[in-house]
Amino acid sequence: MQVASFSPNWQALLDQPLISDALASWQKAARAELPELRFPSRRDEAWRYVPHRRVPKLKPYAEPSQVKPRYDHPSLEWDVYRLQCIDGVLISSDVIKGVRITPLSKCDEEQSRFVAHELSEKDAWIRLNQACLTHGFLIEVDAGIKVEKPLVIIDHTTSQVAKQCLNARYVIKLGEDASFDVIMHQSSDSDVLVNTVSVIDLGQRARFSSLRIQQMHSEALCFHQQEVIQGDCSEAHLGQFLLGASVSRDAVHVVLQGTEARVELSGTAFPRTGQFANIYSHLTHGVPHTSAKQQYRSIVHDKAQSVFYGRVHVLPNAQKTASYQHNANLLLGQRAQANSKPELEIYADDVICSHGSTTGQLADDQLFYLRSRGIPENQASALLVDGFAGVTTDPWKDSPAYDFLSDAIALRGKEE
Amino acid sequence: MSSDLLLDIKNVCASVEEKQVLKGLSLQIKPGEVHAIMGPNGAGKSSLSNVLAGRDAFKVTDGEIAYCGEDLLELSPEERAHKGIFMAFQYPVEIPGVNNLYFMRSAFNAKREANGEEPMEAYPFMMKVQQLCGELEMNPDFLKRALNDGFSGGEKKRNEMLQMMLLEPKLAILDETDSGLDIDALRVISNAVNSLRNTERSFLVVTHYQRLLDYIKPDFVHVLANGKIVKSGDASLALELEEKGYAWINEEV
């Protein structure tokens, strides 16, 4: 599939205004390349199950003339900083000491060079993002700055931009010894396609966490590709929770290129009937003494489909790597489908790597135990579903978004 | 049927996975009575408990069970719990990810709501549970953990007793609750049962060993063998069994 086939007026897509002068040449390069590029399909292992035929004919992004802020966002009750972006328009951004938040359109030459980071994954969706950027930010945390409260990034689209294709890019750079937490809440009221790229760069001993909660409209499409580059002794916690959208793919590529770098990943894909949700994780252990722990789950309603693809790549010199991966899938209907593909590619000999995958239904003995205590069957099932996802939400217990996340998962369990 | 019976089991036959496990079992329990069921392995002791609690896999093929004058077999497991049946499991199920305290409050309030009462708020509930933990010599930290997840055998059984004390059943079935317990845990659990004994509440204590009955004095002892009750008597029957084993029963019947 080429860009022309999913957007009848793709030329209009490519004729959108460039985001800034500083990024113009970078965007133009992608625009020149894009018409010839083939979009990933069944032939590409990393995208194998994604139902591309469901990508609708899309309209290019048109910035709405009026955008209303959200006064009902759950984070208004949390003790956090907020950055609010509605329909691709920046509404508000809190000031944080030692942190510079710059819209991509306002980045200077030097900042733009950083934004134009070439990802190691290269596919047409990433090129489309580059060519047709609609919004995004560069967030720079100065060396030694420990930000005490998380920053909530609210990226919401309303029906004003229905059927449009939005391309967002978030670039976050932490200096040495910095500490920063982000909660990314992506939601929509209508059928848009949001194609987001995130780039995270962690300096030595930096500590970073990103909790991503995707709650898009049930007809929306949501692609997210994130690259995390970790320096020496840095630490990252990444969460991916896919609780919406008709077609959703959330990919993370962690490049552990500093010794003693550690990463922990957790997430749950929870597609409803007829929906598709795909978590893709790719770890590159590039140097000795790095470690990773992955805990992913899917909960699949009847006639829904989930995919977990977990690739662990240990380079020849990356001795003493410790990498653990687990994926468990819970099928809630006869026609629910979970695909799980762990893939270990190890070129070093002194490493500890393990992976495991299980797929099953709700356990009868657990259901009976709860019912025998008087808990009605539907409530008992919901409790077990919550408990199943709990393994992936537990690492976020200290986050102000934890209750919101737990409730969102519980609600999704009851929706059908 | 006489109306003063809490439980009236008449000639019940039951099977699990095509295998017949109860073969015409009859038993009557009045309010306030403690009945002990003893018997060799494979006699059907746990099958009886599971049939009463309503586990799907146990199919009743013949006979009747009346509970408070109502047809028990028509009730779902949760309805049975709402009406006061409680089974302490021989092997309490581990449920990772489900918080113990949250589970207990859900169970407690489900019963209250089914009986037309207001649910109890989180804080007074926690105070109530913590007090019960004290009585069971149980560390309240267990309330914060996932339900039975990684609990030792003794901790699981204490947790069962905690649920029993919370739910205040009319009929408590202890399915080999004493198995795998050390002497201290046995004492604590027996104290819990004895503290709940009154003229309304009945117990069905299923056990292999006489030992538990030193602590929980039964009014009646029944021997279950080959799917039915083959001998009934008072507490002295348990002592006789302890002395002679079960072999003589088979000879006698």
Interface residues (C-beta under 8 A of the other chain):
Chain A: A363 D364 D365 Q366 F368 Y369 L370 R371 S372 R373 G374 I375 P376 E377 Q379 A380 L383 L384 D386 G387 F388 A389 G390 V391 D394
Chain B: A53 G54 R55 D56 A57 S76 P77 E78 R80 A81 H82 F86 M87 F89 P92 V93 I95 P96 G97 V98 F103 S106 A107 A110 K111 A114 A146 Q163 L167
